[in-house]
Amino acid sequence: MPHQLSVITLSSHFSLSRRHLEQMTSVGPRPVGSQENEVLTVSYLLEQIENIRVETSAGPHQLTVDVQRPTGSFSIDFLGGFTSFYDRVTNIAVRLEPKGGTQHLMLANCHFDTVANSPGASDDAVSCAVMLEVLHSLANLSTPLNHGVIFLFNGAEENILQASHGFITQHAWAKQVRAFINLEAAGVGGKEVVFQTGPENPWLVQAYVHAAKHPFASVVGQEVFQSGIIPSDTDFRIYRDFGNIPGIDLAFIENGFIYHTKYDTADRILTDSIQRAGDNILAVLKHLVMSEKLADSSEYRHGNMVFFDLLGVMVVAYPARVGTILNYVVAAATFLYLAKKASLPGNGGGRYVRDLAFATGVAVLSWFVTLLSVLIVALLVTLLGRSMFWYNHFYASICLYGTAATGKMILVHTLAKNLYYGGVRLVELGDLYFDVSLLLWCCSLVWLSQQGLCSAYVPMLMVAFPLATRLLLANEFKHRGKSRFDILYLLGLALPYVHFMFLIWVVFEIFTPIMGRSGTEIPPEVVLASLVTLTTIFLSSFFLHFIYLVRSTKWILAGLGSVFLIMFLLVSSGVFFPYSGNPDSPRPKRVFLQHTTRTFHNLQGEVESQDSGLWINSFDYTGIQHVTPHIPEINDSVRTRCREDRPFCGYPWFLPVKFLSKKNWYLPASEVSPSSPVEFQLVSKEETSWGTIKMTFSAKGPSHMSLYLMPHHGASLSTWSFGDGTPQFDLSGEYFVFYSHGLDAPVWTFWFEIQVLDPDPSGPEGMISVALSSHYFFGADQRTAQLEEIIGRFPKWAFPSSWVSTYDMYRY
């Protein structure tokens, strides 16, 4: 039997976490390599940890602190595929365990670094602040823990998961880690949701369900996130893929509009959010470190879990294999119900089957007609230049796309009722279209189950409750009349519909802000119009039959048409501006500006050309159309095109996202002259005995650099010094290596081998183009007078994230 934990009450009730949060964010942005990240924040965390160690030294636990500065590299397929190299980034690992030690450890992970130009209160200082208090609470327990906990304060997550890789692949304690909890953010405050678990290890989900005081979890979110639809990733992936350990990924998701912006400040995170997160993490960690399952978690690795949240009150969880059985039982019951109706007297000659097939065709046709119609509206909005009108006025999208979808659905079925079903009783039609909805949901249930998706529980609920309601109320309808039946029918649908609407809210909560940072190539109107239309289709499914029960729909159609027309005119006239600089509820437009100098060398090493300018990227579809009236020189006349003969188009991409933001602007500007310019050289070039050419380079520069390799036609990379030695290219066939370092890093040395099979005389000269860009994210080199001047002219509703960069290209 596990020991019972003594109950203690924290006098702070996580109020100290607020103080920690304010202290960490007070130093400003904390990019890797900056004094703010590597010195000031590290010193503060170590000071707080030492205070906890001294305070609890007389208790039953021991606390060990290790500051790790790992160096390594790895490749992942994030954003199309790229490779990461890190040098002396920072981890603070705190090991809490019973005196005498332990063999098995839990890992709790947060990160204290930030992206450039953001104070990163939610991403992820608040998680580290909460972790300090959780550490304090567990260290003060009078009863010793069964197992130990490592609290990892990770100093390089925003550099695409580098510090977590350094810990899990290199730290001596990592081999004892059996499971982990990762604390992240995709928004600012609110509830933290469990959006990834596993892989497999259902006991972790059960632990969360059992222990969390304020549960909020969805397997739908997990499967959507892991599908790659959301262009993001967390340390969860590193621990799962490189550590082969299971875990739980939690993240704040509300108000993603200000995620990674200057507005992500401590005052925007409510104390209730901090308390809620602290309660959950402390309770779950307490449960896990006392669990016998942690000692040999591999014994409990048997499949996935279906889990979903009921309005934040409780979480329902059961093994996926049980879910599969339940899904097929519900599907079988549905087909039996339909088969029984088909065999009733009066359905001779297959009349019911024919009617059901035709009605199903009408329903599916109505979906396609509705989706096509709404997408045409979305296209018109886009062509009128009113994209993202809903970004600051979400209700407007419902009034425009929602009314269009609802009206079109009703119109199609009204036409079917009047033109085809003129002689059929309305009640019979109502029953028929109820069966159609049941059949279509059942088909989706079977398909999702066959795909092995745990999200199949959603159509299972949407089949089981309406079917059970219909069967249970059959006699009620016969004896007490239609009106009482309708009321009871609606009550029977309440649970699945309320849950489904809750899921829809989560989807819009996540995807609406993402449209503000998804690049210039994804039309946001298409995405949002499709989401609103699918929502309308799903929610209307078990209400379609009411169209066939009412005498007329003309007033409903007239009302919907009027709302749609008024809203379309308002949208077309530009009444709904997408962005807002309101401090209480900002909806900023994200723009990246780099003051850069580019230098291009030929095969002989001579400078072929050089230019300088302000390179401007819009991170949403509207480009710079709203910026031009405020800064006239930023207009489409300075639009720049991709140079296919240069690595990554000849521009200093910080991350490999050129395929997301193909629209760029380049405004001529003066030359930049950083105080610490890049030193880059070819150290050696030699032919190997197996016919390749090995090239070794050295580079020394700022804490963030990007290396781009573009083998010319007929040449290919065979191996290199990064990751596992296998070069990984991106979607365009080029190679991107992201480099960062902490303090006191040595010169970066790397090599690759290239093989030339069939050189193309019509392409660029030489066998490969190599480019190196530098990014100055902090300090005096981050700004120039010209950059400051143009940033000051941006309107309040814009968030221009800016820095200085260089780009140097060589051909070999």
C-alpha angles and dihedrals in degrees: 000000000000118000116261112244115237111242117240129178118221109225088209095054084207091306088127088062087067090056092048090049093051092047094051094047093044091079090060127226115005111203117174112275096026124120088238091060105031100037116014099041093038091051092050094049093047090050093053092045091050090051089054091047093052093044094051100035093107093054130088094272136077124212123206124187126201126179106207124194105186130186122204148113140231142170128231135172094239112139092003098316133308143161128242129207122186131183125197097339115167134256126171107203118190118190117201116185142141114283106269092041136255138241100219128060140188118212125218113189135194132153128226100191121095140201116264117284096013126100088214099215095159095025091079123310093091091058091052090047090052091046091056090057093044088052090049092050096048093044089055095055112121093211115068119244119246091227138017133256129216113207105201115198097194119205102191115044099119088060085073101281100309104143094049088054090051091052101044095044100038114021117101092225094054094083090064095053111111101175140354146210117214120200115205144150138225092169142018118276127314121103122341111231129206101233102161134034138164136341082238111312096123090187088079092059089046090052091053092047092048098044111028112103094202106028121196116167142140132185086201089065090049094053093043092050094046091049089072095239090123109064096224143086139192140207086270087082093054095050091045099045103032100027098036090218128131124239153158122254117206126182141172107241108175122107097011088169090090099036110128093011137107088263094069092102133151095249091063093061110086120226088234090061091052092047093047093049091046093050092050098045094044093048095046094046091048089052095047098046089053093046121110088210092068091067091067108011092165089071089064097047100116116133136309134295133239107222133167138166125241102214092308092295100100141348123235113210134172135155116281091236089058088048091053091052091047091048093053092045090054091046091049091049090052094051090047090052091051092044091052091052090049091054096051119116111269094041094089119151091027094287093150092049091050092047091048092049093049093046090049088052090051091050094049091045089052089054094053094043090048094048092046092048094050092046089054088054089049090051091051090050090050094048090050089057094244098120117152094018086146095055091095096021108045094170088064091066090054092048092050107033096024094054091044091052095044093046094049092049092051092045094053093049093043089054090048091050095048100037102037110018098046095130100040124099112255094228091056090051090050090054091046095053091046086058090048091056090047091051095048094048089047091053091052089048092055093045095049090046091052089051089056093240118154088208086079086092088080096064088038089062091043090055103036099051098045091044093049091046092050093049095045094047098044092101091042089059093050097048107030105032141248101289095059089044091054092053093050090043091056091048089052090055094048099092100049092040095049090048092046091051089050089054090049090053090054091049093053091042089059104033101043094064091040089065087067092062104029097100135248098290104063110077104226094201090061091050097046095039089052092049092049091047094048089048090052092048093049096045094045095051099098092035097056092091090062087069087065093046099052119081096228139005098191095106092048091050091046091052094047092045092051093051091047094049094048092047093047091052091049092048092046092052092054098246091140109065111196100223139052135194093194104139091216094055112008121188101184127191109232117227127170118209124187122184098211143173117207125200124188122197128196129222091279092055093251122136106261097181141343134193140164132210151133106278109205128196124185111209095204136054098260092073113194098322092114093041098053095072089057097039106025096186089064097076140123092278088075093047109134130211131220114263103217092196091063127070110264091356092298095286132116100250111187091202129015096264101120090120089058096049109034093152109084136162127212118195114190113246141162123287118275120229112190116197089233105043122189118269109205129167145158105247099186143349121196140159115242126221090249094059104262129117115237116207123189123196138182127208134182123181145108124336093270124051135154125212119203124193122191115179110204122239110292094024130092139180112247102181142343143186096263130096114330092344095260112117112232118204130199131239092285095049095254127119124242122191117186115205131190137161140191124218125323095010118170126233112298110242123185141155142196137188121229129194122204115204108158115004117209112225091196094059131073115310117265130020103280142016116219122192132180125195126191126207122202104200100167145017129037093319092061094076139048129188091248092050092049092049095053094042089056089059096056113108120253092254092063128082108206108191106197144178143150121266142170133209124202122181128192132182123214 
